[in-house]
Amino acid sequence: MNVRSFDYRAQLTGIRGEIDAAIAAVLDSGTLVLGEAVQRFEREFAAWLGGGHAVGVNSGTDALVIALLALGVGPGDEVVTVPNTAVPTVSAIRMTGATPVFCDVDPATALLDLAQLPRHLTGRTRAIVPVHLYGNVVDVAALMAMVAGRGIAVVEDCAQSHGARLRGRHAGTFGDAAAFSFYPTKNLGAYGDGGLCFARDAALADQMRRIRMYGFADAYYAEREGRNSRLDELQAAILSVKLRHLDGWVERRRTLAQRYDERLAPTIARVQTAAGVEPARHLYVVRVPQRDELRRRLGDLGVATGVHYPTPIHRMRGYAFLGCADGHAPVAERLAREVLSLPLYPELTDAEVDRVVTALHSLV
Ligand SMILES: Cc1ncc(COP(=O)(O)O)c(C=O)c1O
């Protein structure tokens, strides 16, 4: 028996009837783009977050770009984020014309280190993108207080945090805006690409809506510059079905993570949940020496694992032009050498968790 890291078909089995009906309803509706299914999903997702405005777009990357553009970020601006995130966090910043600035992370939580943030803020800082990595949550309430009155916007990267809460409130509802990804592996995953911008402010959401569709307010008239980044009706209908199950799936992730917590030897270090956070448990991440060798041997034992992420972005050739030397973010650099993501998804069985734990214990 092999333990896989992800397979969307395991989840599909349980919701196949609902999905097939939703797809059929879209095909029968006569509208494939920006119709009733997208509007319904946007309403449902905003309500699930506790109110506000949701704008469906075609990826998490575009959700970040559009949120930053709507907030006025552009060439000459600096945007602070972390180097231990998925590359799209940083490519999104670049796509606005702004310059990414890397702040190191907290060694326990792997999240943006708010204590180090002030030394990265300059007169050109226009936005901060805190990343709720692995389903853990940055204290964005504290961050908002730090930057209040300085003309600095905060866009939460929620690609990995659907269902996470900070002091009882959903991740994504603290900043000026938030960006969600519905890439298939995410806690809420489409059957293809998808994303969503969220804002509590209606006027900001209107700007996001314009940018996703050529800058149009009315047909064939651009009020501003825009692009094409529409969520399609099929994905929206699929996401509406899956949203109904999301809380249950996140709960199951938490139960499985707790099983890892209880069964893993205390000598195996893990990334910690931040204070006041109910994590979404997108990934369960341990920290191990000789990670690559261990990962290979786990693979030989039939356990698939992941590494999120093996290279801090400031050390990638594609971002060498930013001129960040080795040692710019020592905590993120060390995490990149040690982190290992164990299998974690709602359809994983208790027995499979135990099998992963046994395999890991036999090697460390
Ligand atoms: C932290 C983070 N930000 C942004 C993204 C980009 O999302 P997408 O792949 O939907 O463009 C991802 C997904 O890979 C992510 O994990």
Ligand as a Chemical Component Dictionary entry (heavy atoms), coordinates in Angstrom:
data_LIG
# 
_chem_comp.id                   LIG 
_chem_comp.type                 NON-POLYMER 
_chem_comp.pdbx_formal_charge   0 
_chem_comp.three_letter_code    LIG 
# 
loop_
_chem_comp_atom.comp_id 
_chem_comp_atom.atom_id 
_chem_comp_atom.alt_atom_id 
_chem_comp_atom.type_symbol 
_chem_comp_atom.charge 
_chem_comp_atom.model_Cartn_x 
_chem_comp_atom.model_Cartn_y 
_chem_comp_atom.model_Cartn_z 
_chem_comp_atom.pdbx_ordinal 
LIG C1 C1 C 0 1.186  30.856 -1.269 1  
LIG C2 C2 C 0 0.683  30.850 -2.683 2  
LIG N1 N1 N 0 0.460  32.028 -3.304 3  
LIG C3 C3 C 0 -0.007 32.073 -4.571 4  
LIG C4 C4 C 0 -0.278 30.923 -5.287 5  
LIG C5 C5 C 0 -0.718 31.051 -6.710 6  
LIG O1 O1 O 0 -1.950 30.446 -6.975 7  
LIG P1 P1 P 0 -2.276 29.896 -8.448 8  
LIG O2 O2 O 0 -1.473 28.651 -8.654 9  
LIG O3 O3 O 0 -3.760 29.639 -8.380 10 
LIG O4 O4 O 0 -1.955 30.973 -9.414 11 
LIG C6 C6 C 0 -0.077 29.681 -4.676 12 
LIG C7 C7 C 0 -0.388 28.421 -5.381 13 
LIG O5 O5 O 0 0.426  27.755 -5.893 14 
LIG C8 C8 C 0 0.419  29.640 -3.337 15 
LIG O6 O6 O 0 0.634  28.477 -2.708 16 
# 
loop_
_chem_comp_bond.comp_id 
_chem_comp_bond.atom_id_1 
_chem_comp_bond.atom_id_2 
_chem_comp_bond.value_order 
_chem_comp_bond.pdbx_ordinal 
LIG C1 C2 SING 1  
LIG C2 N1 SING 2  
LIG C2 C8 DOUB 3  
LIG N1 C3 DOUB 4  
LIG C3 C4 SING 5  
LIG C4 C5 SING 6  
LIG C4 C6 DOUB 7  
LIG C5 O1 SING 8  
LIG O1 P1 SING 9  
LIG P1 O2 DOUB 10 
LIG P1 O3 SING 11 
LIG P1 O4 SING 12 
LIG C6 C7 SING 13 
LIG C6 C8 SING 14 
LIG C7 O5 DOUB 15 
LIG C8 O6 SING 16 
# 
